[in-house]
Amino acid sequence: MGFSILGLILSVAVLAPNLILLLARSHGAAPTRVPLPLTVLERAGQALCLVVPAITEPGAIGWWWLIAVAAAWVAYLVFWARYLGSDRDVARLYEPWGRLPVPGAVFPVLALLAGALWLGSPWIAASAVVLAAGHVPSALLIAQSVRRPS
């Protein structure tokens, strides 16, 4: 344990784009209620992914993994740009991207998992898995309820 500036940068970079929802609210609301256990897992994962990277000293740094972190992070930013460039309908947040059913839930998890490999931290990886366990199924449930008919 100990402070990690690289971990702090990772967690802020990955989670900060979510602040867009405070500034550019969606039109409409997701009609699905997410089951409480998934909500708890998702919130716990968010908290862990914000805190754990910053308080975990890096292990053996794998600099090549920084490329994977950057690729997932840039894809996540493109996802948000797509949302901001639209009418900001809530359904836009849950539209598939190619074969990826919920990119807004998958890209941050991928960035954090790659970050765990970059910083050599099983604790960051475990935090990302908790986030994935709540965030991805929750997003899939909401996506099913907001998808427009083809």
C-alpha positions as CSV (number, residue, x, y, z in Angstrom):
1,M,0.0,0.0,0.0
2,G,1.1,3.5,-0.7
3,F,0.2,6.5,-2.9
4,S,0.5,6.0,-6.6
5,I,0.4,9.1,-8.9
6,L,0.1,6.7,-11.9
7,G,-2.8,4.9,-10.3
8,L,-4.5,8.2,-9.5
9,I,-4.1,9.3,-13.1
10,L,-5.5,6.0,-14.3
11,S,-8.6,6.2,-12.1
12,V,-9.4,9.8,-12.8
13,A,-8.8,9.4,-16.6
14,V,-11.1,6.5,-16.8
15,L,-13.9,7.7,-14.4
16,A,-13.9,11.4,-15.1
17,P,-15.8,11.2,-18.5
18,N,-18.8,10.1,-16.5
19,L,-19.0,13.6,-15.2
20,I,-20.3,14.5,-18.7
21,L,-23.7,13.2,-17.5
22,L,-23.8,16.0,-14.9
23,L,-23.2,18.7,-17.6
24,A,-25.0,17.1,-20.5
25,R,-28.0,15.3,-19.1
26,S,-29.8,12.7,-21.2
27,H,-33.2,13.3,-22.5
28,G,-35.5,10.7,-21.1
29,A,-34.9,8.1,-18.5
30,A,-34.0,4.5,-18.5
31,P,-37.3,2.6,-17.9
32,T,-35.7,-0.4,-16.2
33,R,-34.9,-0.7,-12.6
34,V,-31.7,-2.5,-12.0
35,P,-31.8,-5.2,-9.3
36,L,-30.3,-4.0,-6.0
37,P,-27.4,-6.5,-5.9
38,L,-26.2,-5.3,-9.3
39,T,-26.5,-1.7,-8.2
40,V,-24.5,-2.4,-5.1
41,L,-21.8,-4.2,-7.1
42,E,-21.7,-1.4,-9.6
43,R,-21.3,1.3,-7.0
44,A,-18.8,-0.7,-5.0
45,G,-16.8,-1.3,-8.2
46,Q,-16.9,2.4,-9.0
47,A,-15.6,3.3,-5.6
48,L,-12.9,0.7,-5.7
49,C,-11.8,1.7,-9.1
50,L,-11.5,5.3,-8.0
51,V,-9.6,4.6,-4.8
52,V,-7.6,1.4,-5.2
53,P,-5.4,2.6,-8.1
54,A,-4.4,5.7,-6.1
55,I,-3.5,3.8,-2.9
56,T,-1.8,0.9,-4.4
57,E,1.9,1.2,-5.2
58,P,2.7,-0.2,-8.7
59,G,4.3,-3.6,-9.0
60,A,6.4,-4.4,-12.0
61,I,5.3,-1.8,-14.5
62,G,4.6,-3.3,-18.0
63,W,4.9,-0.2,-20.1
64,W,3.6,-2.0,-23.2
65,W,0.2,-2.3,-21.5
66,L,-0.1,1.5,-21.5
67,I,-0.9,1.2,-25.2
68,A,-3.9,-1.0,-24.3
69,V,-5.0,1.5,-21.6
70,A,-4.8,4.4,-24.1
71,A,-6.7,2.5,-26.8
72,A,-9.5,1.6,-24.4
73,W,-9.6,5.1,-23.0
74,V,-9.7,6.7,-26.5
75,A,-12.5,4.4,-27.5
76,Y,-14.3,5.4,-24.4
77,L,-13.9,9.1,-25.3
78,V,-15.1,8.4,-28.8
79,F,-18.2,6.7,-27.2
80,W,-18.8,9.9,-25.2
81,A,-18.3,12.1,-28.3
82,R,-20.9,10.0,-30.1
83,Y,-23.3,10.6,-27.3
84,L,-22.6,14.4,-27.1
85,G,-22.9,14.7,-30.9
86,S,-26.4,13.1,-30.8
87,D,-29.6,14.4,-29.4
88,R,-28.5,13.0,-25.9
89,D,-31.3,10.6,-25.8
90,V,-30.7,8.0,-23.0
91,A,-31.0,5.2,-25.6
92,R,-27.8,6.6,-27.2
93,L,-25.8,5.6,-24.1
94,Y,-26.8,2.0,-24.6
95,E,-26.5,1.6,-28.4
96,P,-24.2,-1.2,-29.5
97,W,-20.9,-0.4,-31.2
98,G,-20.4,-3.0,-33.8
99,R,-20.6,-6.3,-32.0
100,L,-20.0,-4.7,-28.6
101,P,-23.5,-4.5,-27.0
102,V,-22.7,-1.9,-24.3
103,P,-19.5,0.0,-25.1
104,G,-20.1,2.5,-22.3
105,A,-19.8,-0.3,-19.8
106,V,-17.1,-2.3,-21.4
107,F,-14.5,0.4,-22.3
108,P,-13.8,1.6,-18.8
109,V,-13.5,-1.9,-17.5
110,L,-11.1,-2.8,-20.3
111,A,-9.1,0.4,-19.6
112,L,-8.9,-0.5,-15.9
113,L,-7.9,-4.1,-16.5
114,A,-5.2,-3.0,-18.9
115,G,-4.2,-0.5,-16.3
116,A,-3.9,-3.3,-13.8
117,L,-1.5,-5.0,-16.1
118,W,0.4,-1.8,-16.8
119,L,0.9,-1.1,-13.1
120,G,1.4,-4.7,-12.1
121,S,-1.5,-4.6,-9.6
122,P,-3.8,-7.5,-8.9
123,W,-5.8,-5.2,-6.6
124,I,-6.7,-2.9,-9.5
125,A,-7.7,-6.0,-11.6
126,A,-9.9,-7.2,-8.7
127,S,-11.5,-3.8,-8.5
128,A,-12.2,-3.8,-12.3
129,V,-13.7,-7.2,-12.0
130,V,-16.1,-6.0,-9.3
131,L,-17.0,-3.1,-11.5
132,A,-17.6,-5.4,-14.5
133,A,-19.8,-7.7,-12.4
134,G,-22.2,-4.8,-11.7
135,H,-21.8,-2.4,-14.5
136,V,-22.0,-4.6,-17.5
137,P,-25.1,-6.6,-16.5
138,S,-26.8,-3.4,-15.4
139,A,-26.0,-1.7,-18.7
140,L,-27.3,-4.8,-20.6
141,L,-30.6,-4.7,-18.7
142,I,-31.1,-1.0,-19.4
143,A,-30.0,-1.4,-23.0
144,Q,-32.8,-4.0,-23.5
145,S,-35.4,-1.6,-22.2
146,V,-34.3,1.4,-24.2
147,R,-33.4,-0.1,-27.6
148,R,-35.5,1.4,-30.4
149,P,-37.3,-1.1,-32.6
150,S,-35.5,-1.8,-35.9
